[in-house]
Amino acid sequence: MPSRKRIAMTISLPPDIAQEYETIARTKGETKSQLFREMFNLYRQEKLEDEFYRLQKYGGKKAREMKLTENDIERLIFEGR
């Protein structure tokens, strides 16, 4: 896998949070950059899951409004693939 260019960023944290952040990274045996990337990826995953469930709820509401059965929905999904 080719090396990807990194961009350095600076963040400001209150001293107590900075200390805890450093402790967590040290305990996990990771650099602060690795820990940040992990946290960011978890955040991004959570946002994607939130969006999925929001769309799922919206789709369920629309299906009920249209009086679609589970079989109707399954048929529509597979027709669209």
Backbone as XML, in Angstrom:
<?xml version="1.0"?>
<chain id="A" units="angstrom">
  <residue number="1" name="MET">
    <atom name="N" x="0.854" y="-1.176" z="0.000"/>
    <atom name="CA" x="0.000" y="0.000" z="0.000"/>
    <atom name="C" x="0.898" y="1.237" z="0.000"/>
  </residue>
  <residue number="2" name="PRO">
    <atom name="N" x="0.649" y="2.188" z="-0.902"/>
    <atom name="CA" x="1.482" y="3.376" z="-0.963"/>
    <atom name="C" x="1.295" y="4.251" z="0.280"/>
  </residue>
  <residue number="3" name="SER">
    <atom name="N" x="2.358" y="4.953" z="0.643"/>
    <atom name="CA" x="2.301" y="5.848" z="1.792"/>
    <atom name="C" x="1.419" y="7.045" z="1.459"/>
  </residue>
  <residue number="4" name="ARG">
    <atom name="N" x="0.557" y="7.406" z="2.408"/>
    <atom name="CA" x="-0.321" y="8.558" z="2.208"/>
    <atom name="C" x="0.264" y="9.749" z="2.932"/>
  </residue>
  <residue number="5" name="LYS">
    <atom name="N" x="0.224" y="10.900" z="2.276"/>
    <atom name="CA" x="0.749" y="12.119" z="2.874"/>
    <atom name="C" x="-0.068" y="12.471" z="4.107"/>
  </residue>
  <residue number="6" name="ARG">
    <atom name="N" x="0.584" y="12.906" z="5.141"/>
    <atom name="CA" x="-0.064" y="13.305" z="6.389"/>
    <atom name="C" x="-0.068" y="14.821" z="6.480"/>
  </residue>
  <residue number="7" name="ILE">
    <atom name="N" x="-1.103" y="15.348" z="7.067"/>
    <atom name="CA" x="-1.213" y="16.776" z="7.312"/>
    <atom name="C" x="-1.219" y="16.982" z="8.817"/>
  </residue>
  <residue number="8" name="ALA">
    <atom name="N" x="-0.296" y="17.781" z="9.309"/>
    <atom name="CA" x="-0.219" y="18.057" z="10.743"/>
    <atom name="C" x="-1.303" y="19.065" z="11.122"/>
  </residue>
  <residue number="9" name="MET">
    <atom name="N" x="-1.957" y="18.807" z="12.252"/>
    <atom name="CA" x="-2.993" y="19.703" z="12.755"/>
    <atom name="C" x="-2.698" y="19.988" z="14.223"/>
  </residue>
  <residue number="10" name="THR">
    <atom name="N" x="-3.143" y="21.123" z="14.675"/>
    <atom name="CA" x="-2.968" y="21.488" z="16.073"/>
    <atom name="C" x="-4.341" y="21.647" z="16.701"/>
  </residue>
  <residue number="11" name="ILE">
    <atom name="N" x="-4.516" y="21.083" z="17.893"/>
    <atom name="CA" x="-5.768" y="21.264" z="18.630"/>
    <atom name="C" x="-5.439" y="21.794" z="20.019"/>
  </residue>
  <residue number="12" name="SER">
    <atom name="N" x="-6.389" y="22.486" z="20.596"/>
    <atom name="CA" x="-6.232" y="23.003" z="21.956"/>
    <atom name="C" x="-7.167" y="22.253" z="22.878"/>
  </residue>
  <residue number="13" name="LEU">
    <atom name="N" x="-6.640" y="21.807" z="24.022"/>
    <atom name="CA" x="-7.435" y="21.090" z="25.012"/>
    <atom name="C" x="-7.175" y="21.695" z="26.384"/>
  </residue>
  <residue number="14" name="PRO">
    <atom name="N" x="-8.178" y="21.670" z="27.238"/>
    <atom name="CA" x="-7.916" y="22.064" z="28.628"/>
    <atom name="C" x="-6.895" y="21.095" z="29.229"/>
  </residue>
  <residue number="15" name="PRO">
    <atom name="N" x="-6.101" y="21.564" z="30.188"/>
    <atom name="CA" x="-5.036" y="20.721" z="30.748"/>
    <atom name="C" x="-5.504" y="19.362" z="31.263"/>
  </residue>
  <residue number="16" name="ASP">
    <atom name="N" x="-6.652" y="19.308" z="31.924"/>
    <atom name="CA" x="-7.110" y="18.022" z="32.472"/>
    <atom name="C" x="-7.446" y="17.031" z="31.362"/>
  </residue>
  <residue number="17" name="ILE">
    <atom name="N" x="-8.061" y="17.507" z="30.302"/>
    <atom name="CA" x="-8.394" y="16.624" z="29.178"/>
    <atom name="C" x="-7.125" y="16.217" z="28.438"/>
  </residue>
  <residue number="18" name="ALA">
    <atom name="N" x="-6.188" y="17.150" z="28.273"/>
    <atom name="CA" x="-4.924" y="16.832" z="27.601"/>
    <atom name="C" x="-4.177" y="15.742" z="28.360"/>
  </residue>
  <residue number="19" name="GLN">
    <atom name="N" x="-4.156" y="15.848" z="29.682"/>
    <atom name="CA" x="-3.467" y="14.848" z="30.505"/>
    <atom name="C" x="-4.149" y="13.486" z="30.367"/>
  </residue>
  <residue number="20" name="GLU">
    <atom name="N" x="-5.468" y="13.488" z="30.413"/>
    <atom name="CA" x="-6.200" y="12.222" z="30.277"/>
    <atom name="C" x="-5.982" y="11.613" z="28.897"/>
  </residue>
  <residue number="21" name="TYR">
    <atom name="N" x="-5.981" y="12.451" z="27.875"/>
    <atom name="CA" x="-5.752" y="12.005" z="26.501"/>
    <atom name="C" x="-4.377" y="11.345" z="26.390"/>
  </residue>
  <residue number="22" name="GLU">
    <atom name="N" x="-3.350" y="11.994" z="26.933"/>
    <atom name="CA" x="-2.002" y="11.433" z="26.900"/>
    <atom name="C" x="-1.925" y="10.118" z="27.665"/>
  </residue>
  <residue number="23" name="THR">
    <atom name="N" x="-2.623" y="10.048" z="28.796"/>
    <atom name="CA" x="-2.642" y="8.817" z="29.593"/>
    <atom name="C" x="-3.297" y="7.679" z="28.818"/>
  </residue>
  <residue number="24" name="ILE">
    <atom name="N" x="-4.402" y="7.970" z="28.170"/>
    <atom name="CA" x="-5.100" y="6.942" z="27.382"/>
    <atom name="C" x="-4.192" y="6.437" z="26.264"/>
  </residue>
  <residue number="25" name="ALA">
    <atom name="N" x="-3.574" y="7.361" z="25.524"/>
    <atom name="CA" x="-2.679" y="6.958" z="24.426"/>
    <atom name="C" x="-1.542" y="6.091" z="24.957"/>
  </residue>
  <residue number="26" name="ARG">
    <atom name="N" x="-0.937" y="6.511" z="26.054"/>
    <atom name="CA" x="0.191" y="5.763" z="26.638"/>
    <atom name="C" x="-0.271" y="4.376" z="27.090"/>
  </residue>
  <residue number="27" name="THR">
    <atom name="N" x="-1.429" y="4.303" z="27.749"/>
    <atom name="CA" x="-1.964" y="3.036" z="28.236"/>
    <atom name="C" x="-2.251" y="2.078" z="27.075"/>
  </residue>
  <residue number="28" name="LYS">
    <atom name="N" x="-2.754" y="2.629" z="25.982"/>
    <atom name="CA" x="-3.054" y="1.795" z="24.811"/>
    <atom name="C" x="-1.802" y="1.471" z="24.002"/>
  </residue>
  <residue number="29" name="GLY">
    <atom name="N" x="-0.707" y="2.145" z="24.301"/>
    <atom name="CA" x="0.519" y="1.926" z="23.539"/>
    <atom name="C" x="0.436" y="2.539" z="22.157"/>
  </residue>
  <residue number="30" name="GLU">
    <atom name="N" x="-0.292" y="3.636" z="22.046"/>
    <atom name="CA" x="-0.466" y="4.320" z="20.761"/>
    <atom name="C" x="0.077" y="5.743" z="20.863"/>
  </residue>
  <residue number="31" name="THR">
    <atom name="N" x="0.374" y="6.306" z="19.713"/>
    <atom name="CA" x="0.721" y="7.722" z="19.702"/>
    <atom name="C" x="-0.574" y="8.522" z="19.829"/>
  </residue>
  <residue number="32" name="LYS">
    <atom name="N" x="-0.418" y="9.802" z="20.158"/>
    <atom name="CA" x="-1.597" y="10.664" z="20.244"/>
    <atom name="C" x="-2.270" y="10.775" z="18.875"/>
  </residue>
  <residue number="33" name="SER">
    <atom name="N" x="-1.484" y="10.751" z="17.813"/>
    <atom name="CA" x="-2.052" y="10.800" z="16.459"/>
    <atom name="C" x="-2.872" y="9.548" z="16.163"/>
  </residue>
  <residue number="34" name="GLN">
    <atom name="N" x="-2.332" y="8.388" z="16.548"/>
    <atom name="CA" x="-3.075" y="7.142" z="16.328"/>
    <atom name="C" x="-4.384" y="7.159" z="17.107"/>
  </residue>
  <residue number="35" name="LEU">
    <atom name="N" x="-4.323" y="7.614" z="18.352"/>
    <atom name="CA" x="-5.530" y="7.675" z="19.168"/>
    <atom name="C" x="-6.547" y="8.622" z="18.558"/>
  </residue>
  <residue number="36" name="PHE">
    <atom name="N" x="-6.090" y="9.765" z="18.065"/>
    <atom name="CA" x="-7.016" y="10.712" z="17.437"/>
    <atom name="C" x="-7.679" y="10.087" z="16.212"/>
  </residue>
  <residue number="37" name="ARG">
    <atom name="N" x="-6.889" y="9.425" z="15.369"/>
    <atom name="CA" x="-7.463" y="8.782" z="14.166"/>
    <atom name="C" x="-8.507" y="7.737" z="14.561"/>
  </residue>
  <residue number="38" name="GLU">
    <atom name="N" x="-8.197" y="6.967" z="15.597"/>
    <atom name="CA" x="-9.152" y="5.958" z="16.074"/>
    <atom name="C" x="-10.440" y="6.624" z="16.554"/>
  </residue>
  <residue number="39" name="MET">
    <atom name="N" x="-10.292" y="7.684" z="17.347"/>
    <atom name="CA" x="-11.469" y="8.393" z="17.854"/>
    <atom name="C" x="-12.278" y="9.000" z="16.712"/>
  </residue>
  <residue number="40" name="PHE">
    <atom name="N" x="-11.585" y="9.581" z="15.739"/>
    <atom name="CA" x="-12.272" y="10.180" z="14.604"/>
    <atom name="C" x="-13.024" y="9.125" z="13.810"/>
  </residue>
  <residue number="41" name="ASN">
    <atom name="N" x="-12.396" y="7.976" z="13.576"/>
    <atom name="CA" x="-13.068" y="6.900" z="12.834"/>
    <atom name="C" x="-14.294" y="6.386" z="13.584"/>
  </residue>
  <residue number="42" name="LEU">
    <atom name="N" x="-14.203" y="6.278" z="14.911"/>
    <atom name="CA" x="-15.369" y="5.873" z="15.705"/>
    <atom name="C" x="-16.490" y="6.911" z="15.596"/>
  </residue>
  <residue number="43" name="TYR">
    <atom name="N" x="-16.124" y="8.173" z="15.660"/>
    <atom name="CA" x="-17.099" y="9.261" z="15.516"/>
    <atom name="C" x="-17.782" y="9.184" z="14.154"/>
  </residue>
  <residue number="44" name="ARG">
    <atom name="N" x="-16.968" y="9.020" z="13.111"/>
    <atom name="CA" x="-17.512" y="8.945" z="11.750"/>
    <atom name="C" x="-18.447" y="7.741" z="11.610"/>
  </residue>
  <residue number="45" name="GLN">
    <atom name="N" x="-18.062" y="6.586" z="12.165"/>
    <atom name="CA" x="-18.900" y="5.389" z="12.117"/>
    <atom name="C" x="-20.229" y="5.629" z="12.828"/>
  </residue>
  <residue number="46" name="GLU">
    <atom name="N" x="-20.165" y="6.283" z="13.987"/>
    <atom name="CA" x="-21.389" y="6.583" z="14.736"/>
    <atom name="C" x="-22.316" y="7.480" z="13.934"/>
  </residue>
  <residue number="47" name="LYS">
    <atom name="N" x="-21.760" y="8.469" z="13.246"/>
    <atom name="CA" x="-22.573" y="9.381" z="12.430"/>
    <atom name="C" x="-23.210" y="8.622" z="11.264"/>
  </residue>
  <residue number="48" name="LEU">
    <atom name="N" x="-22.467" y="7.714" z="10.647"/>
    <atom name="CA" x="-23.026" y="6.912" z="9.550"/>
    <atom name="C" x="-24.162" y="6.017" z="10.050"/>
  </residue>
  <residue number="49" name="GLU">
    <atom name="N" x="-23.973" y="5.425" z="11.238"/>
    <atom name="CA" x="-25.031" y="4.592" z="11.813"/>
    <atom name="C" x="-26.264" y="5.431" z="12.143"/>
  </residue>
  <residue number="50" name="ASP">
    <atom name="N" x="-26.052" y="6.624" z="12.701"/>
    <atom name="CA" x="-27.170" y="7.523" z="12.995"/>
    <atom name="C" x="-27.953" y="7.842" z="11.723"/>
  </residue>
  <residue number="51" name="GLU">
    <atom name="N" x="-27.232" y="8.131" z="10.650"/>
    <atom name="CA" x="-27.879" y="8.450" z="9.371"/>
    <atom name="C" x="-28.635" y="7.235" z="8.837"/>
  </residue>
  <residue number="52" name="PHE">
    <atom name="N" x="-28.037" y="6.049" z="8.948"/>
    <atom name="CA" x="-28.706" y="4.831" z="8.498"/>
    <atom name="C" x="-30.026" y="4.638" z="9.242"/>
  </residue>
  <residue number="53" name="TYR">
    <atom name="N" x="-29.996" y="4.771" z="10.580"/>
    <atom name="CA" x="-31.212" y="4.568" z="11.367"/>
    <atom name="C" x="-32.247" y="5.660" z="11.101"/>
  </residue>
  <residue number="54" name="ARG">
    <atom name="N" x="-31.783" y="6.885" z="10.849"/>
    <atom name="CA" x="-32.708" y="7.967" z="10.496"/>
    <atom name="C" x="-33.415" y="7.652" z="9.178"/>
  </residue>
  <residue number="55" name="LEU">
    <atom name="N" x="-32.645" y="7.195" z="8.189"/>
    <atom name="CA" x="-33.237" y="6.838" z="6.903"/>
    <atom name="C" x="-34.134" y="5.612" z="7.025"/>
  </residue>
  <residue number="56" name="GLN">
    <atom name="N" x="-33.733" y="4.661" z="7.859"/>
    <atom name="CA" x="-34.546" y="3.464" z="8.076"/>
    <atom name="C" x="-35.893" y="3.855" z="8.698"/>
  </residue>
  <residue number="57" name="LYS">
    <atom name="N" x="-35.870" y="4.747" z="9.668"/>
    <atom name="CA" x="-37.099" y="5.211" z="10.314"/>
    <atom name="C" x="-37.983" y="5.946" z="9.306"/>
  </residue>
  <residue number="58" name="TYR">
    <atom name="N" x="-37.366" y="6.796" z="8.494"/>
    <atom name="CA" x="-38.103" y="7.520" z="7.454"/>
    <atom name="C" x="-38.738" y="6.540" z="6.460"/>
  </residue>
  <residue number="59" name="GLY">
    <atom name="N" x="-37.952" y="5.548" z="6.030"/>
    <atom name="CA" x="-38.467" y="4.553" z="5.080"/>
    <atom name="C" x="-39.613" y="3.757" z="5.673"/>
  </residue>
  <residue number="60" name="GLY">
    <atom name="N" x="-39.491" y="3.400" z="6.962"/>
    <atom name="CA" x="-40.574" y="2.666" z="7.625"/>
    <atom name="C" x="-41.847" y="3.486" z="7.685"/>
  </residue>
  <residue number="61" name="LYS">
    <atom name="N" x="-41.700" y="4.766" z="7.987"/>
    <atom name="CA" x="-42.864" y="5.661" z="8.055"/>
    <atom name="C" x="-43.535" y="5.756" z="6.682"/>
  </residue>
  <residue number="62" name="LYS">
    <atom name="N" x="-42.726" y="5.940" z="5.634"/>
    <atom name="CA" x="-43.282" y="6.042" z="4.278"/>
    <atom name="C" x="-43.946" y="4.731" z="3.861"/>
  </residue>
  <residue number="63" name="ALA">
    <atom name="N" x="-43.346" y="3.597" z="4.210"/>
    <atom name="CA" x="-43.921" y="2.295" z="3.859"/>
    <atom name="C" x="-45.280" y="2.120" z="4.529"/>
  </residue>
  <residue number="64" name="ARG">
    <atom name="N" x="-45.378" y="2.535" z="5.801"/>
    <atom name="CA" x="-46.675" y="2.446" z="6.495"/>
    <atom name="C" x="-47.709" y="3.361" z="5.848"/>
  </residue>
  <residue number="65" name="GLU">
    <atom name="N" x="-47.276" y="4.569" z="5.476"/>
    <atom name="CA" x="-48.195" y="5.506" z="4.814"/>
    <atom name="C" x="-48.709" y="4.927" z="3.503"/>
  </residue>
  <residue number="66" name="MET">
    <atom name="N" x="-47.846" y="4.204" z="2.797"/>
    <atom name="CA" x="-48.225" y="3.621" z="1.505"/>
    <atom name="C" x="-48.851" y="2.238" z="1.665"/>
  </residue>
  <residue number="67" name="LYS">
    <atom name="N" x="-48.955" y="1.775" z="2.921"/>
    <atom name="CA" x="-49.536" y="0.468" z="3.240"/>
    <atom name="C" x="-48.816" y="-0.673" z="2.517"/>
  </residue>
  <residue number="68" name="LEU">
    <atom name="N" x="-47.484" y="-0.589" z="2.492"/>
    <atom name="CA" x="-46.677" y="-1.625" z="1.861"/>
    <atom name="C" x="-46.425" y="-2.749" z="2.854"/>
  </residue>
  <residue number="69" name="THR">
    <atom name="N" x="-46.434" y="-3.966" z="2.372"/>
    <atom name="CA" x="-46.097" y="-5.114" z="3.212"/>
    <atom name="C" x="-44.586" y="-5.339" z="3.153"/>
  </residue>
  <residue number="70" name="GLU">
    <atom name="N" x="-44.092" y="-6.217" z="4.028"/>
    <atom name="CA" x="-42.663" y="-6.558" z="3.990"/>
    <atom name="C" x="-42.302" y="-7.178" z="2.648"/>
  </residue>
  <residue number="71" name="ASN">
    <atom name="N" x="-43.211" y="-7.974" z="2.092"/>
    <atom name="CA" x="-42.957" y="-8.581" z="0.779"/>
    <atom name="C" x="-42.859" y="-7.508" z="-0.301"/>
  </residue>
  <residue number="72" name="ASP">
    <atom name="N" x="-43.724" y="-6.491" z="-0.227"/>
    <atom name="CA" x="-43.662" y="-5.388" z="-1.192"/>
    <atom name="C" x="-42.304" y="-4.688" z="-1.120"/>
  </residue>
  <residue number="73" name="ILE">
    <atom name="N" x="-41.871" y="-4.436" z="0.099"/>
    <atom name="CA" x="-40.605" y="-3.723" z="0.307"/>
    <atom name="C" x="-39.441" y="-4.555" z="-0.211"/>
  </residue>
  <residue number="74" name="GLU">
    <atom name="N" x="-39.441" y="-5.845" z="0.125"/>
    <atom name="CA" x="-38.372" y="-6.728" z="-0.347"/>
    <atom name="C" x="-38.342" y="-6.772" z="-1.870"/>
  </residue>
  <residue number="75" name="ARG">
    <atom name="N" x="-39.519" y="-6.865" z="-2.488"/>
    <atom name="CA" x="-39.581" y="-6.897" z="-3.957"/>
    <atom name="C" x="-39.024" y="-5.603" z="-4.540"/>
  </residue>
  <residue number="76" name="LEU">
    <atom name="N" x="-39.388" y="-4.459" z="-3.968"/>
    <atom name="CA" x="-38.893" y="-3.174" z="-4.460"/>
    <atom name="C" x="-37.380" y="-3.046" z="-4.300"/>
  </residue>
  <residue number="77" name="ILE">
    <atom name="N" x="-36.863" y="-3.532" z="-3.194"/>
    <atom name="CA" x="-35.420" y="-3.471" z="-2.974"/>
    <atom name="C" x="-34.688" y="-4.273" z="-4.030"/>
  </residue>
  <residue number="78" name="PHE">
    <atom name="N" x="-35.153" y="-5.501" z="-4.277"/>
    <atom name="CA" x="-34.447" y="-6.349" z="-5.234"/>
    <atom name="C" x="-34.665" y="-5.904" z="-6.674"/>
  </residue>
  <residue number="79" name="GLU">
    <atom name="N" x="-35.780" y="-5.228" z="-6.957"/>
    <atom name="CA" x="-35.987" y="-4.684" z="-8.306"/>
    <atom name="C" x="-34.993" y="-3.569" z="-8.572"/>
  </residue>
  <residue number="80" name="GLY">
    <atom name="N" x="-34.657" y="-2.812" z="-7.540"/>
    <atom name="CA" x="-33.756" y="-1.684" z="-7.704"/>
    <atom name="C" x="-32.287" y="-2.050" z="-7.782"/>
  </residue>
  <residue number="81" name="ARG">
    <atom name="N" x="-31.966" y="-3.303" z="-7.544"/>
    <atom name="CA" x="-30.543" y="-3.714" z="-7.573"/>
    <atom name="C" x="-30.097" y="-4.104" z="-8.952"/>
  </residue>
</chain>
